[in-house]
Amino acid sequence: MIKRVVLIVFLGLLYNPFCAIAQDSIAIAEDVEEKKLVKFQEYFFKALSDKSIKNYQKSIESLEECNQIFPENKSVYFELSKNYLLLNKTREAKIYIDKALSLESSNIWMLQHLVLIHKKKRNYKEAIKTQLKIVEQNPKQRTELVRLYYFNRQYTDALSLMNTLEQENGLSKSLKQLQYSLVQRRGPLVKKETIEDLPSLIANFENNQTSFTNLKKLLDFTIKSDIQTFHTYSKLGIDLFPAQPFMYLSRGKSLQMQKKHQEAIDVLESGIDFVIENPSLERQFYNELVKAYTSINKPTKATEYLEKAKKIKI
């Protein structure tokens, strides 16, 4: 009888501490996970905050901390890719968006970001492949497909798709201008105007705002003789003729003159994609970008565009 009581007490001593330890272990594990989640959120929101103030490298560092806490997170990969693209590091941007898409291959926002990367690298063939996946999910995204066809010099495909959109009443003003410019490529040459005074040039343009030639002549004239008028009309160019690189170059020059160098860079880097088989115009873009990056004290980028300008043979 005594032996049985001793055994029961002994087993009780063994069992109760075990229960206490097990419960403590579960509580500790839950506490650790909660702390990890809180830390993850802190780093993630800090990354978003740094990106919003254009501190992209700091944002990347916070995202790497997130990746250490919870690896294989598609949101972290996506944000890393965005930051690297903003730093013009397209190789790293591509690596991380591929990782994100491996976790959710049909995510339309990530696919759109991949298109941006391909466009930055001027890999329009791959951009078109990705955009076609987007169009499968959202047919309204066909307008971007038109532009990609244009960039890749697939003019027949671009016109065919625009004709389809036109029949569906889905052709925007900017695409109508692009359609017009592509059709004009095959049409007769516009006769050269002979009037050279400012009032006549303004009147010609105001009477026919669909004429690229009229606006180009006005801008060519005013950049040498009336800078304020040049600023005024250069603002209209991109909206009226979104596929004409000359308009982006003119707007970039205007912004440069107003010391809005970062805005000039954004416009020039967008417009250069429209330059096709025109070495002289391409060199002008690069030279303007050299000036702009020099003005904001980014010598590395200035040198990069200077080297591109030197390589162009006219």
MIKE-636006 format. One record per residue: x, y, z of N, C-alpha, C in turn; residue in three letters. Coordinates in steps of 0.02 Angstrom, whole numbers, plus 50000, padded with zeros to 5 digits. Each point is the difference from the previous one (the first is absolute). Last residue first. Layout:
! residues N
XYZXYZXYZALA...
//
This chain:
! residues 314
513225297245644499515003449957500275000849929ILE500324984150240500325002549939499465003049955LYS500374994050278499555001049943500375002949941ILE500964996350220499974993949959499565000749938LYS500255017150171500624999349961499974994149952LYS498215003850155500015005149947500614999349955ALA499844986350190499514997949950499995005049941LYS501325005350186500304994449962499524997549946GLU499215016350147500525002949958500334994749956LEU498454993750166499675002749940500505003349953TYR500844991550204499674994549965499685002449935GLU500905015750152500524996649961499714994449958THR498575011050149500195004749947500524996749955ALA499354988650193499484999649948500175004649942LYS501465000850182500014993249972499494999349944THR500155020350131500504999349947500024993149967PRO498315015950137500044992749993500484998449943LYS499045022350088500614997250031499984992350003ASN498455016049893499794997450066500574996150033ILE500375010049787499695005450040499784997650069SER500854984849837500545004150026499725005450047THR498494986649883500314996350055500595003850030TYR498935009749813499534999550056500314996450060ALA501225001849794499935006650033499574999450063LYS500184980949865500655001550030499965006650040VAL498174994149870500024996150062500665000950036LEU499715009849788499585003550049500014996450067GLU501134989849822500355006250020499595003950051ASN499044980749902500554998250045500365006350026TYR498315002949837499724997750063500564998650051PHE500655005049781499745006050035499704998250068GLN500694982649857500575003350031499785006350037ARG498394988649874500194996050059500595003250036GLU499295009249796499535001550054500184996350064LEU501284995349809500105007050018499555001950059SER499804978249899500605000950043500095007150024PRO497964984849916500155007149994500595001750045ASN498544979149983500425001149941500125007449986GLU498384998450185500104994149958500395002049938ILE499035008650260500485001649947500154993649961VAL498615001550199499645001049937500485001549941PHE500704997250231499744993649975499655000649933ASP500785018850126500534996949959499794993349973ILE498655013750154499975001549928500494996449957GLY499964998450242499394997149971500005000749925SER501735010050121500094992750002499374996349976GLU499955023850015500484997849949500084992549999LEU498625009850167499715000949933500474997349947VAL500775000050223499424995449993499715000449930ASP501715015450056500264993149994499434995149988ILE499435022250048500294999549933500254992949987ALA499285005450215499424999449955500244999249928GLU501645004450158499744993250009499394998849956GLN500985021950001500434994949969499734992950007HIS499295025650000499634994350026500324993649972LYS500565023849948500374996850055499594994550035LYS499495012949796499675002250061500314997050063GLN500794994149784500075007350003499695002850064MET499714977049955500705001550016500115007550009GLN497934992549922500074998850072500715001450023LEU499585001349769499635005350035500084999350076SER500884983149861500405006249996499675005650038LYS498804980049982500594999150042500445006250001GLY498174999249853499785001050069500584999250049ARG500454995849774499845007150010499785001350072SER500364977749937500645003650000499885007450014LEU498144986349970500314998550064500675003850007TYR498885001349796499615003650050500294998850070MET500894988449811500205007149999499645004050055PHE499494976749954500565001350046500215007350002PRO497564988549949500505003949964500585001950047GLN497854988850052500484995349969500565003549963ALA498125011250113500344995850049500504995149971PRO498685023049943500374995349957500434995450044PHE498495015950100499734999849931500334994749957LEU500745003650225499294998150001499714999349930ASP502225007950025499954992950017499284997650002ILE500455023649953500254995349951499894992650015GLY499525021050131499464996849962500254994149959LEU501465014350129499574996250045499474996149963LYS501455015349890500334993550011499594995750048SER499385022649951499794995249949500344993250007TYR500525018050154499274999249997499804994449953THR502295006950017499774996350059499264998449996HIS500875013649831500254993249993499784995750060PHE499585022950006499524996649955500214992849989THR501465013050124499374999250037499484996549958GLN502105005849901500044994350046499344998950037ILE500775010849767499505001950050499924994250049ASP501634999749816499795007049999499525002150055SER501034977649951500545004749983499795007350010LYS498524981850034500574998450044500585004749987ILE497985001049867499985003550065500584998250046THR499754989649779500065007349995500075003350068PHE499604976849984500665001449972500135007549997ASP497854992950062500494998750054500715001549975LEU498255001749844499905005050052500534999350055LEU499904983749830500275006349973499955005650052LYS499024979450054500734999349997500325006549976LYS497654998249997500265000950068500764999550002LEU498904996349793499895006950023500295001250069ASN500064977949910500465004549964499935007250025THR498504983250073500654999550033500495004949970PHE497285001050004500585000249956500655000050040SER497705001450082500184993149985500614999649955THR498895020550071500414997150053500164992649990GLN499205022449864500054992949984500464996650050ASN499465023150017499474998249952500004992649984ASN501685009250141499355000650034499424998049954GLU502215001149909499924994550047499315000050033PHE500565017649855499984993749963499884994150046ASN500375021250097499334999649968499924993449962ALA502115005050093499514998750053499314999049970ILE501685006649853500134993250023499504998050055LEU499975022149921499734995449949500104992750021SER500895017450139499275000050000499694995149950PRO502445002150005499694996850058499235000249999LEU501484999449771499905004750054499584996850055ASP500674989949781500484999350055499885004950057GLU498924986049761499915005650046500444999050061ILE499764983849821500505005149986499955005950049THR499454971349993499745006850008500565005149987GLU499774974549894500365004250047499715007050002LYS498654976649944500375005449969500315004550052LYS499544973650038499675006550009500435005449968VAL499914973949916500365004750043499635006650004LEU498694976549953500435004949967500335004650050PRO499334975750092499675005149959500495004749969GLY500444982050160499894997249933499715005249952ARG500415005050228500654997449975499934997649928ARG498115006950126500355005449963500674997749973GLN498734985850144499705000349933500365005249957VAL500664998750223500194993949964499724999849929LEU499425017850146500715000549982500234993849961SER497795000550085500085005049947500725000449977TYR499504986750185499724997049940500115004549940GLN500555008550210500484994949979499774996649936LEU498545015250097500585003649974500534995049976GLN498154991250108499795002649934500585003849967LYS500284992550219500084994649952499775002149930LEU499745015250180500724998949986500114994549949SER497795004450073500255005649960500744998949982LYS498624977750047500105006450035500285005349952SER498454977549960500625003149978500065007050032LEU498174982550003500484999950055500675003049982GLY497824993549879499995006650031500485000450059ASN499764981849839499694999150066499935006550038GLU501064999349789499344997249988499614999050065GLN502245007050013499595005449972499294997549987GLU501644984650070499795004350055499545005749976LEU500974986049838499534996250041499725004250056THR501705009049869499384999749961499464996250038ASN502155000750092499675006550006499355000249961MET501364980949981499695000350067499645006650010LEU501204997449800499454995150002499645000350067SER501975012949971499435002849963499394995450003LEU502014992250098499755005950036499385002949967ALA501154982449893499644997650059499695005850039ASP501385005449820499384996849975499584997550057THR502155009050046499505005249983499354997049975TYR502154993750140499494995649971499405004449982GLN502115006650115499945001149928499534995049965ARG500475003950240500354994349969499965000149924ASN498905016750130500705000250021500414994549966PHE497674999949965500315005849967500755000250017TYR498684984150109500084998249929500365005549962TYR499435004850218500564995249998500124997549929LEU498145013950041500625003850007500614995549996ARG497874989950001500095004049939500675003650002VAL499314988950193500244995349950500125003549933LEU498985011650176500724999450012500314995349949GLU497695002049996500305006349978500764999950010THR498544982250075500254999549931500325006549975ARG498864994050217500725001349998500294999449929GLN497724994950063500105007349996500745001949996LYS499184977150034500045002349930500115007649993PRO500614981850194499675006649996500085002849929ASN500764978050054499625001350061499595006449995GLN501404993749821499554994250011499565001150061GLU501735015449952499405001149959499504994350007VAL502144998250101499595005050036499345001049963ILE501604986549900499744996550059499535004650039LYS501165009249820499484995549975499694996050057LEU501885013550042499395004049994499424995849974GLN502164990350013499725001050067499345003849996THR501204996949801499784993450026499665000850068LYS501005019149905499384998249965499734993350026ILE502095007350078499475004250028499324998349969ALA501954990149914499794996950062499445003950034GLU500905009349805499744993349983499734996550062LYS501165020750015499295000649985499684993349981TYR502115010550126499874993249977499254999449986ASN501345018850096499815000249929499924993049970ARG500365007150233500564996649966499915000149924LYS498325009250135500615003550021500614997149965LYS497944989249972500025006349963500635003950016LYS499594980250120500174998449930500055006449958HIS499265002450221500714998049999500224998549929ILE497725004750035500415006150010500754998349997LEU498484982149997499985003649936500445006350004VAL499654988050197500474996549956500035003349931LEU498405007750152500675002250021500534996749956HIS497794993149973500095006849973500695002850018GLN499404979350091500114999349928500105006949967LEU499414999150226500694997949991500184999149926MET497795005250058500435005750018500744998249990TRP498334983349966500005004949945500465006050016ILE500104973550071499895006450033500095005749949ASN500284975249975499485003849964499865006850031SER501614983250087500175001449930499505004449963SER500964994850249499325001749975500065002449928GLU501894991250111499544998750054499275001649981LEU501825004349855500034992750011499524997950056SER500345022949949499544996749954500014992450006LEU501545013050128499315001650021499494996349956ALA502264998549942499884996350062499285001150024LYS500725012349815499934993049981499864995750062ASP500505022450031499314999349976499884992949976ILE502175005550076499514999850054499284999649976TYR501825001249842500094994150043499454999650052ILE500125019249861499744994049965500054993850044LYS500965020050078499275000749998499684993949968ALA502345001749999499754998150065499245000450003GLU501005007249802500164992950009499724997650067ARG499865023149939499494995749970500144992650010THR500535023950110500364993650002499514994649975LYS499575024350041500234998149932500434993750000ASN498745010150185500725001350000500324998449932LEU497734995650036500065007250012500745002250003LEU499514977149986499845003349936500065007550007LEU500284987250193500574999149955499875003249931TYR498254999950159500555004450021500604999549954ASN498154985649963499825007049987500585004750016LYS500224977150055500055001149928499845007249982SER499714993250223500725000149983500095001549926LEU497824996750076500265006550020500755000649986GLU498984979349957499715005049956500285006950017PHE500564981950140500344999449935499765005549952TYR498894998450205500695002350010500384999949934VAL497864990950003499965007250007500695003150009SER499754976249991499925003149934499975007750004LYS501334982150158499405004150004499935004049936ASN501784983750094499514997949949499345003850005GLU501385000450227500224999149930499424998149954PRO500215012850239499534995649966500224999349926PHE501535010650145499504997950050499514995049970ILE501665009949864500334995750049499494997350050GLN499305015749840500144993649967500344995150047ASN499635022350069499364996449995500114993049972CYS501835014349998499864997850069499354996150002GLU500545010049799500444994350011499914997250071GLU498895019849945499684994249968500424993750007LEU500895020650074499454997950044499654993949972SER501685009649867500304997250061499454997550048GLU499355011749805500244993349985500284996650061ILE499395022550018499414995849993500194992849987SER501685016149999499784998750068499394995450000LYS500745007549792500494995450028499824998150072GLN498705016549884499884993249976500494994950030TYR498925023950040500604997250031499994992549986ASN498275017049943500524998549949500664997650030LYS497825004150109500435006050000500624998849955ILE498394982950024499595005849987500405006549999SER500994979150062499885000349928499615006349982LYS500364995350227500625002149967499915000649925ASP498194991550125500115007050016500625002749966SER499514977149982499525003949961500105007550012LEU501284985350130500204999549930499555004249956ALA499444997750224500575004549994500255000049927LYS498334984950057499735006849995500555005249997PHE500664977550026499645000749937499735007149992PHE501084993650203500485000749944499645001349934TYR498664995850189500395006150010500475001349942GLU498794979750006499585005749982500375006750008GLN501094980250070499905000049927499605006149978PHE500224996250229500635002549972499965000449924LYS498184990650114500045007250015500635003049969VAL499754976849986499515003449957500025007550010LEU501324986450139500264999949931499545003849953LYS499294996750221500555005049998500305000449929LYS498394983550040499695006650002500525005549996GLU500724977850015499705001249935499685007049996GLU500874992850207500555001049952499725001749931VAL498494993950169500275006650013500565001749950ASP499054978549998499525004949974500275007150008GLU501274982750092500014999549926499535005249969ALA500004997750235500625003149977500035000149924ILE498214988650101499945007350010500615003749974ALA500054976649999499515002449950499945007650005ILE501324989550161500334999749934499555002649945SER499174997850223500465005749994500325000149931ASP498654981750051499595006149992500435006149991GLN501084979850048499704999749934499595006349986ALA500934997150216500525001449951499715000249930ILE498574993650175500185007050007500515002149948ALA499404977450014499455004049974500175007450002CYS501524985450100500014999149927499455004249967PHE500144998950237500515004349971500024999649924PRO498484985250110499815007050006500545004749973ASN500384975950007499495002249952499875007550003TYR501524988750154500254999849931499515003349951LEU499384997750224500555004949996500295000349930LEU498374983650047499715006750001500525005449993GLY500684977650023499735001349933499695007049995LEU500774993250211500565000749954499775001649929PHE498394994950166500305006650013500575001349951VAL499034978849994499525005049976500295007050008ILE501244982050086500004999949927499555005349972LEU500024996750233500635003049977500025000449924VAL498224988550096499935007250012500625003649976VAL500024976449991499535002749950499935007650009ARG501314988050157500345000349934499565003249948LYS499094995450211500465005850003500355001049934ILE498654981150021499585006050000500445006250000MET
//
